[in-house]
Amino acid sequence: MGPGEFLSLPPVPPQRVCSCGQRTRWSHLQYLGRGRSAPLYVCAGCGLVYRGREDDGRRESAASKSRQPLPQEGPPENPVLDEELAAKLRQLLSGS
């Protein structure tokens, strides 16, 4: 969906209640280009899609950037496989 298609969607109604009387739910963030995104909402009853405001999408993406990086510790230990069984599996999977 491009920015033009996004703008053609109706805006999310007040209290996020669709014209059919059902509540809308958050679906996903739509990328609009140039680092902008906005949420899409879907009616739980009729499936009509609504567009949210662009600034709502920015708050979501700002929160995801604050994650801490994972530690670089290497692959995890696998206590289930011993060396003999691991060698047999490698041999079977390599086809030799």
C-alpha positions, 0 to 999 in steps of 0.5 A: 500500500502506497501513501496515496492508498493510505490517504484514501482510507477513512480516518479512525473514528472517535472511540475507535468504533466502526459505523457497524457498531463494532470496535476497531483493533490495531492491525499494524504500522504502515510505512509511508516513506521518508521515515514516516509510518502510521497505524492501521486499524481494522473493524472486528465486525465488518473488516473495514480498514481505517488509517490512524494519525502519523504521529501515533506511528512515530511513538511506536517506532521510537519505543522500538529503537530504545532496545538494548543490544543482545550480548555477543556470547557465541552459540548457546551450549546444548547439553542434550547432545554429546560429542559422539551423537553430534558427530553422527548427526553431522555425518548423516546430514553431510551425506558422507 
